[in-house]
Amino acid sequence: MKRILLLVLAMLATSIATLSAQEKGDRFWGGQIGIQVHTQTGDTSHANFNIAPEAGYFVAKNFRIGGFLSYSSTLKGERTNLFTFGPRMAYYVRLVDHLYLAPELSFYGAFGAVAGQSSAGVGLDVDLLSLEYRFSQRMGLSLKLLEAQYLYFGDKHQLGLNILATTQIGFRCYF
């Protein structure tokens, strides 16, 4: 009986600590890694690799701001190397114990080379379906499943809605 009571108390303590990990003043660092595969009309397809470290601060309960630096490279198709950087913000909505919906808004600058031509631009991402699972008080895993994106790069405007095509997995450490 003692063991069961101790186990229940430990689970409650973990849940309470996890809920308090998004309080005003909390900080985080982490990153995302992803592989995106895009297929366009016809036989055209390409695959991208992306890595993006980030850091930030909770300015209010469940509301974080931060910054990121990202590098992406095309693995198949037209050769592309792209660096992006900028601020981002997210609001956390608790769905069930330890699982949060965290829609995110990112503004960024971009520079790099596409097919050997250097260029620069700006963009906006809205991650509509971004989930985070807190498996401990100080650690979380995130998964982005749906994003709307606008990018002006070089002389081209790109607008997209990516459903599962740009799935990214990330981690965050809170302190």
Residue frames as a rotation matrix with the C-alpha (Angstrom) as fourth column:
MET 1
0.564 0.826 0.000 0.00
0.826 -0.564 0.000 0.00
0.000 0.000 -1.000 0.00
LYS 2
0.380 -0.520 -0.765 2.89
0.194 -0.763 0.616 2.35
-0.904 -0.383 -0.189 0.82
ARG 3
-0.646 -0.671 0.365 4.39
0.451 0.051 0.891 1.75
-0.616 0.740 0.269 -2.61
ILE 4
-0.123 0.692 0.711 1.16
0.966 -0.082 0.247 2.64
0.229 0.717 -0.658 -4.38
LEU 5
0.782 0.414 -0.466 0.74
0.553 -0.806 0.211 5.81
-0.289 -0.423 -0.859 -2.32
LEU 6
0.013 -0.873 -0.488 4.35
0.127 -0.483 0.867 6.86
-0.992 -0.073 0.104 -3.04
LEU 7
-0.656 -0.214 0.723 3.88
0.698 0.190 0.690 6.15
-0.285 0.958 0.025 -6.74
VAL 8
0.341 0.864 0.370 0.69
0.914 -0.396 0.082 8.25
0.218 0.310 -0.926 -6.88
LEU 9
0.719 -0.120 -0.685 2.41
0.293 -0.841 0.456 11.12
-0.630 -0.528 -0.569 -5.02
ALA 10
-0.393 -0.919 -0.021 5.39
0.277 -0.140 0.951 10.98
-0.877 0.367 0.310 -7.37
MET 11
-0.428 0.311 0.848 3.10
0.900 0.068 0.430 11.10
0.076 0.948 -0.309 -10.42
LEU 12
0.691 0.717 -0.088 1.20
0.722 -0.683 0.111 14.07
0.020 -0.140 -0.990 -8.98
ALA 13
0.380 -0.639 -0.668 4.42
0.184 -0.656 0.732 15.92
-0.906 -0.401 -0.132 -8.20
THR 14
-0.645 -0.612 0.458 5.68
0.530 0.073 0.845 15.33
-0.550 0.788 0.277 -11.75
SER 15
-0.021 0.732 0.681 2.39
0.966 -0.161 0.204 16.58
0.259 0.662 -0.704 -13.23
ILE 16
0.820 0.326 -0.470 2.36
0.487 -0.829 0.274 19.72
-0.301 -0.454 -0.839 -11.08
ALA 17
-0.011 -0.913 -0.407 6.02
0.174 -0.402 0.899 20.45
-0.985 -0.061 0.164 -11.87
THR 18
-0.596 -0.176 0.783 5.36
0.771 0.145 0.620 19.99
-0.222 0.974 0.049 -15.57
LEU 19
0.419 0.837 0.352 2.43
0.883 -0.465 0.055 22.38
0.210 0.288 -0.934 -15.50
SER 20
0.810 -0.115 -0.576 4.57
0.216 -0.854 0.474 25.04
-0.546 -0.508 -0.666 -13.82
ALA 21
-0.132 -0.949 0.288 7.34
0.692 0.119 0.712 24.79
-0.710 0.293 0.641 -16.42
GLN 22
-0.284 0.096 0.954 5.70
0.853 -0.428 0.297 27.48
0.437 0.899 0.040 -18.57
GLU 23
0.536 0.450 -0.714 5.52
0.775 -0.598 0.205 30.29
-0.334 -0.663 -0.669 -16.07
LYS 24
0.921 -0.199 0.334 6.56
-0.029 -0.892 -0.452 33.86
0.388 0.407 -0.827 -16.69
GLY 25
0.501 -0.819 0.280 10.35
-0.837 -0.378 0.395 34.13
-0.217 -0.433 -0.875 -16.46
ASP 26
0.466 -0.336 0.818 11.10
0.135 0.941 0.310 30.53
-0.874 -0.034 0.484 -17.51
ARG 27
0.061 -0.545 -0.836 13.73
-0.910 -0.375 0.179 30.16
-0.411 0.750 -0.518 -20.23
PHE 28
0.703 0.133 0.698 14.36
0.072 0.964 -0.256 27.46
-0.707 0.230 0.668 -22.80
TRP 29
-0.220 -0.675 -0.704 16.81
-0.887 -0.162 0.433 26.31
-0.406 0.720 -0.563 -25.42
GLY 30
0.175 0.298 0.938 16.45
0.075 0.946 -0.314 23.57
-0.982 0.125 0.143 -27.96
GLY 31
-0.611 -0.374 -0.698 16.14
-0.645 -0.277 0.712 22.93
-0.460 0.885 -0.072 -31.63
GLN 32
0.567 0.792 0.226 14.45
-0.386 0.499 -0.776 21.17
-0.727 0.353 0.589 -34.46
ILE 33
-0.725 -0.687 -0.056 15.56
-0.390 0.342 0.855 18.78
-0.568 0.641 -0.516 -37.12
GLY 34
0.324 0.927 0.187 13.55
-0.252 0.275 -0.928 17.77
-0.912 0.253 0.323 -40.13
ILE 35
-0.888 -0.393 0.237 13.49
0.124 0.292 0.948 16.18
-0.442 0.872 -0.211 -43.51
GLN 36
0.074 0.921 -0.382 10.90
-0.373 -0.330 -0.867 17.46
-0.925 0.207 0.319 -45.94
VAL 37
-0.767 -0.198 0.610 9.91
0.444 0.522 0.728 15.70
-0.463 0.829 -0.312 -49.15
HIS 38
-0.083 0.708 -0.701 8.01
-0.432 -0.659 -0.615 17.73
-0.898 0.252 0.360 -51.75
THR 39
-0.594 -0.002 0.805 6.41
0.660 0.571 0.488 16.29
-0.460 0.821 -0.338 -54.88
GLN 40
-0.409 0.425 -0.808 5.16
-0.464 -0.859 -0.217 18.67
-0.786 0.286 0.548 -57.50
THR 41
0.672 0.730 -0.119 3.10
-0.427 0.252 -0.868 18.15
-0.604 0.635 0.481 -60.63
GLY 42
0.641 -0.439 -0.629 4.73
-0.538 0.327 -0.777 15.62
0.547 0.837 -0.027 -62.91
ASP 43
0.614 -0.491 -0.619 7.94
0.534 0.835 -0.133 13.87
0.582 -0.249 0.774 -61.89
THR 44
-0.119 -0.702 0.702 9.54
-0.161 -0.684 -0.711 16.83
0.980 -0.198 -0.032 -60.10
SER 45
0.888 0.325 -0.325 10.38
0.273 0.195 0.942 16.11
0.369 -0.925 0.085 -56.47
HIS 46
-0.095 -0.946 0.310 12.97
-0.167 -0.292 -0.942 17.25
0.981 -0.141 -0.130 -53.98
ALA 47
0.616 0.192 -0.764 13.97
0.657 0.410 0.632 16.57
0.435 -0.892 0.127 -50.40
ASN 48
0.243 -0.493 0.835 15.30
-0.372 -0.842 -0.389 19.08
0.896 -0.217 -0.388 -47.83
PHE 49
0.031 -0.309 -0.951 17.28
0.881 0.457 -0.120 18.64
0.471 -0.834 0.286 -44.64
ASN 50
0.289 0.147 0.946 16.80
-0.153 -0.968 0.197 21.29
0.945 -0.201 -0.258 -41.93
ILE 51
-0.079 -0.289 -0.954 18.41
0.939 0.301 -0.169 21.98
0.336 -0.909 0.248 -38.56
ALA 52
0.063 0.251 0.966 17.36
0.059 -0.967 0.248 24.93
0.996 0.042 -0.076 -36.38
PRO 53
-0.534 -0.252 -0.807 18.67
0.812 0.113 -0.573 25.73
0.236 -0.961 0.144 -32.87
GLU 54
0.121 0.645 0.754 16.52
0.144 -0.763 0.630 28.11
0.982 0.033 -0.185 -30.81
ALA 55
-0.711 -0.241 -0.661 16.36
0.685 -0.024 -0.728 29.86
0.160 -0.970 0.182 -27.43
GLY 56
-0.252 0.669 0.699 13.77
0.076 -0.706 0.704 31.98
0.965 0.231 0.127 -25.67
TYR 57
-0.999 -0.042 -0.029 11.87
0.041 -0.311 -0.949 33.22
0.030 -0.949 0.312 -22.68
PHE 58
-0.179 0.980 -0.086 8.30
0.909 0.199 0.367 33.02
0.377 -0.013 -0.926 -21.32
VAL 59
-0.844 -0.111 0.525 7.07
0.037 -0.988 -0.151 36.63
0.535 -0.108 0.838 -21.10
ALA 60
-0.188 0.822 0.538 3.73
-0.980 -0.193 -0.049 35.51
0.063 -0.536 0.842 -19.60
LYS 61
-0.300 0.139 0.944 2.18
-0.362 0.899 -0.247 32.24
-0.883 -0.416 -0.220 -18.51
ASN 62
0.225 0.323 0.919 2.05
0.501 0.771 -0.393 29.90
-0.835 0.549 0.012 -21.55
PHE 63
0.989 0.102 0.103 3.37
0.141 -0.518 -0.843 32.61
-0.032 0.849 -0.527 -23.94
ARG 64
0.260 -0.965 -0.023 6.95
0.509 0.118 0.853 32.38
-0.820 -0.234 0.522 -25.14
ILE 65
0.943 -0.162 -0.292 9.11
-0.331 -0.559 -0.760 34.47
-0.040 0.813 -0.581 -27.42
GLY 66
0.367 -0.870 0.328 12.51
0.203 0.420 0.885 33.57
-0.908 -0.258 0.331 -28.76
GLY 67
0.367 -0.348 -0.863 14.87
-0.871 -0.454 -0.187 33.51
-0.327 0.820 -0.470 -31.65
PHE 68
0.636 -0.148 0.757 16.23
0.214 0.977 0.011 30.90
-0.741 0.155 0.653 -34.02
LEU 69
-0.108 -0.673 -0.732 18.91
-0.891 -0.262 0.372 30.28
-0.442 0.692 -0.571 -36.61
SER 70
0.577 0.442 0.686 18.24
-0.105 0.874 -0.474 27.67
-0.810 0.202 0.551 -39.27
TYR 71
-0.506 -0.667 -0.547 20.17
-0.735 0.001 0.678 25.95
-0.451 0.745 -0.491 -42.02
SER 72
0.488 0.634 0.600 18.51
-0.132 0.733 -0.667 23.91
-0.863 0.246 0.441 -44.76
SER 73
-0.562 -0.691 -0.454 19.93
-0.657 0.040 0.753 22.12
-0.502 0.722 -0.476 -47.74
THR 74
0.556 0.725 -0.406 18.30
-0.820 0.397 -0.412 20.33
-0.138 0.562 0.816 -50.66
LEU 75
-0.139 -0.577 0.805 19.24
-0.396 0.777 0.489 16.68
-0.908 -0.251 -0.337 -50.79
LYS 76
-0.441 0.094 0.893 17.57
0.719 0.632 0.289 15.86
-0.537 0.769 -0.346 -54.11
GLY 77
0.613 0.677 0.408 16.63
0.783 -0.453 -0.426 18.08
-0.103 0.580 -0.808 -57.02
GLU 78
0.502 -0.380 0.777 17.77
0.211 -0.817 -0.537 21.68
0.839 0.433 -0.330 -57.56
ARG 79
-0.190 -0.695 -0.693 20.71
0.878 0.195 -0.436 22.37
0.439 -0.691 0.574 -55.20
THR 80
0.453 0.397 0.798 19.81
-0.037 -0.886 0.462 24.87
0.891 -0.238 -0.387 -52.44
ASN 81
-0.399 -0.480 -0.781 21.59
0.852 0.122 -0.509 26.10
0.340 -0.869 0.360 -49.30
LEU 82
0.129 0.584 0.801 19.57
0.106 -0.812 0.574 28.48
0.986 0.011 -0.167 -47.17
PHE 83
-0.762 -0.301 -0.573 20.16
0.614 -0.057 -0.787 30.22
0.204 -0.952 0.228 -43.82
THR 84
0.147 0.816 0.559 17.24
0.208 -0.578 0.789 31.80
0.967 0.000 -0.255 -41.97
PHE 85
-0.737 -0.346 -0.580 17.12
0.643 -0.094 -0.760 33.70
0.209 -0.933 0.292 -38.68
GLY 86
-0.463 0.566 0.682 14.56
-0.224 -0.819 0.528 35.67
0.858 0.092 0.506 -36.73
PRO 87
-0.771 0.260 0.581 12.10
-0.615 -0.068 -0.786 35.90
-0.165 -0.963 0.212 -33.85
ARG 88
-0.475 0.710 -0.519 9.26
0.053 0.612 0.789 33.51
0.878 0.347 -0.329 -33.10
MET 89
-0.662 0.350 0.662 6.45
-0.748 -0.255 -0.613 33.33
-0.045 -0.901 0.431 -30.58
ALA 90
-0.542 0.507 -0.670 4.08
0.081 0.825 0.559 30.60
0.836 0.249 -0.488 -29.41
TYR 91
-0.240 0.557 0.795 1.18
-0.957 -0.273 -0.098 30.12
0.163 -0.784 0.598 -27.03
TYR 92
-0.929 -0.185 -0.322 0.71
-0.129 0.974 -0.188 26.83
0.348 -0.133 -0.928 -25.18
VAL 93
0.051 0.969 0.241 -2.74
-0.961 -0.018 0.275 25.26
0.270 -0.245 0.931 -24.75
ARG 94
-0.766 -0.333 0.550 -2.87
-0.536 0.803 -0.260 22.16
-0.355 -0.494 -0.794 -22.57
LEU 95
-0.228 0.668 -0.709 -4.75
-0.716 0.378 0.586 19.33
0.660 0.641 0.392 -24.30
VAL 96
0.852 0.330 -0.407 -4.21
0.037 0.737 0.675 16.51
0.523 -0.590 0.616 -21.79
ASP 97
0.809 -0.587 0.034 -1.58
-0.053 -0.015 0.998 15.72
-0.585 -0.810 -0.043 -19.16
HIS 98
-0.023 -0.998 0.061 1.85
0.173 0.056 0.983 16.61
-0.985 0.034 0.171 -20.56
LEU 99
-0.404 -0.076 0.912 0.55
0.900 0.146 0.411 17.28
-0.164 0.986 0.009 -24.12
TYR 100
-0.066 0.280 -0.958 0.22
0.168 -0.943 -0.287 20.84
-0.984 -0.180 0.015 -25.44
LEU 101
0.488 0.179 0.854 -0.92
0.870 -0.183 -0.458 22.48
0.075 0.967 -0.245 -28.64
ALA 102
0.067 -0.574 -0.816 1.61
0.440 -0.717 0.540 25.25
-0.896 -0.395 0.205 -29.32
PRO 103
0.711 0.187 0.678 0.73
0.702 -0.260 -0.663 27.27
0.052 0.947 -0.316 -32.44
GLU 104
0.021 -0.864 -0.503 3.72
0.601 -0.391 0.697 29.36
-0.799 -0.317 0.511 -33.44
LEU 105
0.967 0.204 0.152 4.40
0.249 -0.633 -0.733 32.47
-0.053 0.747 -0.663 -35.52
SER 106
0.095 -0.992 -0.079 7.87
0.655 0.003 0.755 33.13
-0.749 -0.123 0.651 -37.01
PHE 107
0.973 -0.024 -0.229 9.23
-0.178 -0.711 -0.681 36.09
-0.146 0.703 -0.696 -38.97
TYR 108
0.386 -0.893 0.233 12.60
0.454 0.403 0.795 35.61
-0.803 -0.201 0.561 -40.59
GLY 109
0.429 -0.446 -0.786 15.29
-0.821 -0.555 -0.134 36.87
-0.376 0.703 -0.604 -42.87
ALA 110
0.713 -0.172 0.680 16.79
0.288 0.956 -0.061 34.45
-0.639 0.239 0.731 -45.36
PHE 111
0.397 -0.608 -0.688 19.95
-0.887 -0.446 -0.118 34.32
-0.235 0.657 -0.716 -47.43
GLY 112
0.081 -0.395 0.915 21.58
-0.038 0.916 0.398 31.60
-0.996 -0.067 0.059 -49.45
ALA 113
-0.647 -0.367 -0.669 22.04
-0.689 -0.095 0.718 30.11
-0.327 0.925 -0.192 -52.89
VAL 114
0.363 0.745 0.559 19.53
-0.123 0.633 -0.764 28.43
-0.924 0.209 0.322 -55.19
ALA 115
0.787 -0.102 0.608 20.98
0.577 0.468 -0.669 26.68
-0.216 0.878 0.427 -58.25
GLY 116
-0.120 -0.979 0.166 24.23
0.993 -0.120 0.007 28.61
0.013 0.166 0.986 -57.80
GLN 117
-0.165 0.139 0.976 22.55
0.292 -0.939 0.183 32.04
0.942 0.315 0.114 -57.61
SER 118
-0.747 -0.147 -0.649 22.96
0.665 -0.134 -0.735 33.92
0.021 -0.980 0.198 -54.30
SER 119
-0.232 0.732 0.641 19.98
0.101 -0.637 0.764 35.85
0.968 0.242 0.073 -53.01
ALA 120
-0.985 0.015 -0.170 18.21
0.168 -0.110 -0.980 37.13
-0.033 -0.994 0.106 -49.89
GLY 121
-0.346 0.925 0.155 14.63
0.026 -0.156 0.987 37.50
0.938 0.346 0.030 -48.73
VAL 122
-0.756 0.239 0.609 12.10
-0.653 -0.223 -0.723 37.54
-0.036 -0.945 0.325 -45.91
GLY 123
-0.533 0.587 -0.609 9.40
0.032 0.733 0.679 35.16
0.846 0.342 -0.409 -44.76
LEU 124
-0.335 0.558 0.759 6.57
-0.942 -0.211 -0.261 34.36
0.014 -0.803 0.596 -42.38
ASP 125
-0.676 0.170 -0.718 5.61
0.031 0.979 0.202 30.93
0.737 0.114 -0.667 -41.01
VAL 126
-0.114 0.677 0.727 2.48
-0.988 -0.154 -0.011 30.09
0.105 -0.719 0.687 -39.04
ASP 127
-0.877 -0.178 -0.446 2.65
-0.132 0.982 -0.132 26.63
0.462 -0.056 -0.885 -37.47
LEU 128
-0.124 0.959 0.255 -1.01
-0.809 -0.246 0.533 25.81
0.574 -0.141 0.807 -37.00
LEU 129
0.917 0.384 -0.109 -0.61
-0.270 0.798 0.538 22.27
0.294 -0.464 0.836 -35.68
SER 130
-0.186 -0.981 -0.047 2.48
-0.353 0.111 -0.929 22.10
0.917 -0.156 -0.367 -33.50
LEU 131
0.848 0.499 -0.177 2.39
-0.077 0.447 0.891 19.72
0.524 -0.742 0.417 -30.54
GLU 132
-0.263 -0.927 0.268 4.70
-0.619 -0.051 -0.784 19.44
0.740 -0.372 -0.560 -27.55
TYR 133
0.718 0.389 -0.577 4.91
0.135 0.735 0.664 16.51
0.683 -0.555 0.475 -25.15
ARG 134
0.102 -0.651 0.752 6.54
-0.870 -0.425 -0.250 17.19
0.482 -0.629 -0.610 -21.79
PHE 135
0.446 0.023 -0.895 8.02
0.116 0.990 0.083 13.92
0.888 -0.141 0.439 -20.58
SER 136
-0.117 -0.407 -0.906 9.65
0.980 0.101 -0.172 15.62
0.161 -0.908 0.387 -17.58
GLN 137
0.544 0.330 -0.771 9.67
0.594 -0.801 0.076 18.96
-0.593 -0.500 -0.632 -15.79
ARG 138
0.151 -0.631 -0.761 12.59
-0.261 -0.768 0.585 20.29
-0.953 0.110 -0.281 -17.85
MET 139
-0.862 -0.505 0.038 12.39
-0.133 0.298 0.945 18.39
-0.489 0.810 -0.324 -21.18
GLY 140
0.253 0.968 -0.001 9.91
-0.229 0.058 -0.972 18.34
-0.940 0.246 0.236 -24.03
LEU 141
-0.732 -0.358 0.580 9.58
0.453 0.382 0.806 16.93
-0.510 0.852 -0.117 -27.54
SER 142
-0.068 0.710 -0.701 7.81
-0.425 -0.657 -0.623 18.89
-0.903 0.256 0.347 -30.26
LEU 143
-0.561 0.016 0.828 6.26
0.656 0.618 0.433 17.87
-0.504 0.786 -0.357 -33.55
LYS 144
-0.416 0.404 -0.814 5.15
-0.523 -0.839 -0.149 20.25
-0.744 0.364 0.561 -36.32
LEU 145
-0.446 0.341 0.828 2.48
0.542 0.839 -0.053 18.81
-0.712 0.425 -0.558 -38.59
LEU 146
0.339 0.642 0.688 0.78
0.939 -0.276 -0.205 21.74
0.058 0.716 -0.696 -40.36
GLU 147
-0.296 -0.470 -0.832 2.19
0.484 -0.824 0.294 25.10
-0.824 -0.315 0.471 -41.41
ALA 148
0.827 0.399 0.395 1.26
0.556 -0.486 -0.674 28.02
-0.077 0.777 -0.624 -43.61
GLN 149
-0.041 -0.964 -0.265 4.25
0.659 -0.225 0.718 29.79
-0.751 -0.145 0.644 -45.17
TYR 150
0.979 0.148 0.137 5.04
0.200 -0.641 -0.741 32.92
-0.022 0.753 -0.657 -47.16
LEU 151
0.127 -0.985 -0.113 8.53
0.568 -0.022 0.823 33.55
-0.813 -0.169 0.557 -48.54
TYR 152
0.993 -0.042 -0.108 9.86
-0.111 -0.615 -0.781 36.34
-0.034 0.787 -0.616 -50.72
PHE 153
0.289 -0.930 0.225 13.27
0.197 0.288 0.937 35.18
-0.937 -0.227 0.267 -51.91
GLY 154
-0.736 -0.526 0.426 15.11
0.564 -0.129 0.816 36.76
-0.374 0.841 0.391 -54.80
ASP 155
-0.838 0.487 -0.245 12.37
-0.545 -0.748 0.378 37.97
0.001 0.451 0.893 -57.11
LYS 156
-0.503 0.649 -0.570 9.88
0.040 0.677 0.735 35.20
0.863 0.347 -0.367 -56.31
HIS 157
-0.299 0.547 0.782 6.90
-0.953 -0.205 -0.221 35.09
0.039 -0.812 0.582 -53.97
GLN 158
-0.652 0.124 -0.748 6.05
-0.019 0.983 0.180 31.68
0.758 0.131 -0.639 -52.55
LEU 159
-0.222 0.677 0.702 2.91
-0.974 -0.189 -0.126 30.86
0.048 -0.711 0.701 -50.60
GLY 160
-0.490 -0.017 -0.872 2.29
-0.257 0.958 0.126 27.39
0.833 0.285 -0.474 -49.23
LEU 161
0.351 0.555 0.754 0.24
-0.936 0.196 0.292 25.23
0.014 -0.809 0.588 -46.93
ASN 162
-0.443 -0.651 -0.617 2.24
-0.577 0.733 -0.360 22.21
0.687 0.196 -0.700 -45.83
ILE 163
0.550 0.654 0.519 0.29
-0.835 0.419 0.356 19.30
0.016 -0.629 0.777 -44.36
LEU 164
0.792 -0.302 0.531 2.64
-0.020 0.856 0.517 16.62
-0.610 -0.420 0.672 -43.02
ALA 165
0.838 -0.488 0.246 5.06
0.360 0.156 -0.920 17.49
0.410 0.859 0.306 -45.86
THR 166
0.052 -0.847 0.529 7.41
-0.252 -0.524 -0.814 19.46
0.966 -0.091 -0.241 -43.60
THR 167
0.911 0.321 -0.259 7.18
0.124 0.385 0.915 17.39
0.393 -0.865 0.311 -40.45
GLN 168
-0.091 -0.945 0.313 9.87
-0.310 -0.272 -0.911 18.47
0.946 -0.180 -0.268 -38.00
ILE 169
0.657 0.177 -0.733 10.82
0.579 0.504 0.641 16.95
0.483 -0.845 0.229 -34.67
GLY 170
0.034 -0.638 0.769 12.32
-0.269 -0.747 -0.608 19.13
0.963 -0.186 -0.197 -31.97
PHE 171
0.125 -0.030 -0.992 13.35
0.896 0.434 0.100 19.15
0.427 -0.901 0.081 -28.35
ARG 172
0.253 -0.065 0.965 13.36
-0.245 -0.970 -0.001 21.85
0.936 -0.236 -0.261 -25.67
CYS 173
-0.277 -0.364 -0.889 15.09
0.850 0.340 -0.404 22.11
0.449 -0.867 0.215 -22.32
TYR 174
0.526 0.555 0.645 13.47
0.116 -0.798 0.592 24.45
0.843 -0.237 -0.484 -19.79
PHE 175
-0.272 -0.623 -0.733 15.26
0.895 0.116 -0.430 26.17
0.353 -0.773 0.526 -16.92
